[in-house]
Amino acid sequence: MAKAISQFFAELGFPLRNPRWSWGARNGSAILLRAWNDEYVFKERKLRLLDFADPRRPSESFGLDERIVHLEALWQGGVAGYTMIATAKDKDASPREILAYREDSVFALSKLEQDSNGDLIALVGEMIPVAALARHALTYRTRSSEGQFPMDDAWRSGLSTDSYKEKIPAIRAWLIEICHARGTVTYSGVMNRFGLTFFPLRNAMSRLG
């Protein structure tokens, strides 16, 4: 892989809100998402964008809230939806790390649907060269989906916020859970889990004191 995924997004005009936890970004009326190749059924051209039964417990992910916002916008239609598809170093790891991805093109998203398992999937359209993406996004639009967006506010974890103060209840609950299990926690572990850098973490821990 030649460049970090955050650099790839930024060069296409979709800077990630937070490189630690963002799963995609929006630029005006266009949205670019990150997805995984093991979630893509090539013959059916269907890509799972959110697994409701993910054993990695997506409700605890600090990228989930932002993902919901992007998916709801795509569900409503009227925006240009795209995805880049990455390969994971270890598909069973949590969090996953990217092994490789295509730097020359992305895929247009034709429409979002909910499958029989309740998962949110996208119908994948044509491949768009990255050099043509900005021009393509001027006129392309993902089609609106039928019915109401299937995720309510109960799915929103609140962990995507940039404010460490809003994450303190979740941090406290997690630390208590670790204590009950007689586990150990490192500063880097908390930073990675909750999308914090050192100084916001220090302030959060002082308040938890």
C-alpha positions in Angstrom: 0.0 0.0 0.0 1.6 3.2 -1.2 -0.2 5.7 1.1 -2.2 5.9 4.3 -6.0 5.7 3.8 -6.3 9.2 5.4 -4.0 10.6 2.7 -6.0 8.9 0.0 -9.3 10.4 1.2 -7.7 13.8 1.6 -6.2 13.8 -1.9 -9.7 13.0 -3.4 -11.2 16.0 -1.5 -12.7 13.9 1.3 -10.6 14.5 4.4 -11.5 12.2 7.3 -13.0 13.9 10.3 -10.8 11.8 12.5 -8.2 9.4 11.0 -8.5 7.1 14.1 -12.2 6.3 13.7 -13.8 7.7 10.5 -15.2 5.1 8.1 -15.9 7.7 5.4 -16.3 11.4 4.7 -18.6 13.9 3.0 -17.7 16.7 0.7 -20.8 18.8 -0.2 -23.2 16.5 -2.0 -20.8 13.6 -2.3 -20.0 10.9 0.2 -17.0 8.5 0.0 -17.1 5.4 2.3 -14.5 2.8 3.2 -15.6 -0.8 2.9 -14.0 -4.3 3.1 -13.6 -6.7 0.2 -14.9 -9.7 2.2 -18.2 -7.8 2.5 -18.6 -7.6 -1.2 -20.5 -10.2 -3.2 -19.0 -9.7 -6.6 -21.5 -11.7 -8.7 -24.5 -9.8 -7.2 -22.6 -6.5 -7.0 -23.8 -6.1 -3.4 -21.7 -4.6 -0.6 -22.5 -4.8 3.1 -22.0 -1.4 4.6 -23.3 -2.2 8.1 -23.7 -5.6 9.7 -26.5 -5.5 12.4 -25.2 -8.7 13.9 -21.5 -7.9 13.8 -19.8 -9.8 16.7 -17.4 -6.9 17.1 -20.3 -5.0 18.6 -20.5 -2.0 16.3 -22.6 -0.1 19.0 -19.3 0.4 20.8 -17.5 1.8 17.8 -16.7 5.5 17.8 -17.1 5.5 14.0 -20.6 4.2 14.1 -22.5 7.5 14.6 -20.7 9.1 11.6 -21.4 6.0 9.5 -25.1 6.3 10.4 -25.2 9.9 9.3 -23.6 9.0 5.9 -25.9 6.0 5.4 -29.0 7.9 6.2 -28.0 10.6 3.6 -27.5 7.9 1.0 -30.7 6.2 1.9 -32.6 9.4 1.3 -30.9 9.9 -2.1 -29.9 13.1 -3.7 -26.2 12.7 -3.0 -23.4 11.1 -4.9 -22.3 8.0 -3.1 -19.0 6.2 -3.6 -16.9 3.6 -1.9 -13.3 2.4 -1.9 -12.9 -1.3 -1.0 -10.0 -2.3 1.1 -8.4 -5.7 2.0 -7.8 -6.3 5.7 -4.6 -7.8 7.1 -6.7 -10.0 9.3 -10.5 -10.1 8.7 -11.1 -11.5 12.2 -9.1 -8.7 14.0 -10.8 -5.9 15.9 -10.1 -3.2 15.0 -9.0 -4.2 11.5 -5.9 -2.9 9.7 -5.8 -2.2 6.0 -3.4 -4.4 3.9 -4.2 -3.0 0.5 -6.7 -1.1 -1.6 -7.0 0.3 -5.1 -5.6 3.8 -5.5 -6.7 4.3 -9.1 -10.5 4.0 -8.8 -13.5 4.0 -6.5 -17.0 2.5 -7.1 -20.3 4.4 -7.4 -23.1 3.3 -5.1 -26.4 2.9 -7.0 -28.8 2.4 -4.1 -29.0 1.3 -0.5 -31.2 -1.6 0.6 -31.8 -3.7 3.8 -31.4 -7.4 3.3 -33.3 -10.3 5.0 -30.8 -10.2 7.9 -31.5 -6.5 8.5 -28.0 -5.5 7.3 -27.6 -2.4 5.2 -26.1 -3.1 1.8 -25.4 -1.1 -1.3 -25.9 -2.0 -4.9 -22.5 -1.3 -6.5 -22.4 0.6 -9.8 -19.6 1.4 -12.2 -15.9 1.9 -11.4 -14.9 5.6 -11.4 -11.2 6.5 -12.0 -10.1 8.8 -9.2 -9.0 11.4 -11.8 -12.7 11.7 -12.9 -14.3 11.5 -9.5 -14.8 15.2 -8.9 -16.4 15.7 -12.3 -18.5 12.6 -12.0 -19.9 13.7 -8.6 -21.3 16.9 -10.1 -24.1 15.1 -11.9 -24.2 11.6 -10.4 -26.8 10.8 -7.6 -27.4 7.6 -5.6 -31.1 6.6 -6.0 -33.3 7.0 -2.9 -34.4 3.9 -1.1 -37.9 2.7 -0.3 -39.4 3.3 3.1 -38.0 4.9 6.3 -34.3 4.7 7.1 -34.2 1.5 9.3 -31.9 2.8 12.1 -33.2 4.9 14.9 -31.4 7.0 17.5 -31.0 4.0 19.8 -28.2 2.9 17.5 -26.2 6.1 18.0 -23.4 5.5 20.5 -22.3 9.1 21.1 -18.7 8.0 20.8 -18.1 9.7 17.5 -18.2 13.1 19.1 -15.0 15.2 19.2 -15.7 16.2 22.8 -13.9 14.1 25.3 -16.5 15.2 27.9 -19.3 13.4 26.1 -17.2 10.2 26.0 -16.6 10.1 29.8 -19.7 8.0 30.7 -18.7 5.4 28.1 -15.1 5.4 29.3 -16.2 5.0 32.9 -18.5 2.1 32.0 -15.8 0.4 30.0 -13.2 0.8 32.8 -15.7 -0.7 35.3 -16.2 -3.6 33.0 -12.5 -4.2 32.7 -12.1 -4.0 36.5 -14.8 -6.6 37.0 -13.0 -8.9 34.6 -9.7 -8.2 36.5 -8.1 -7.0 33.3 -5.6 -4.2 32.6 -5.8 -1.0 30.6 -3.1 1.1 28.9 -3.3 4.7 27.9 -2.9 3.7 24.3 -5.8 1.2 24.7 -8.1 3.9 25.8 -6.9 6.3 23.1 -7.5 3.8 20.4 -10.9 2.6 21.6 -12.4 6.1 22.2 -10.6 8.1 19.5 -8.7 10.3 21.9 -5.2 11.9 21.7 -3.1 12.3 24.8 -4.2 15.6 26.2 -8.0 15.1 25.8 -7.4 11.6 27.5 -5.5 13.2 30.4 -8.4 15.7 30.9 -10.9 12.9 30.7 -9.0 10.8 33.3 -8.7 13.8 35.6 -12.5 14.2 35.5 -13.0 10.5 36.1 -10.4 10.7 39.0 
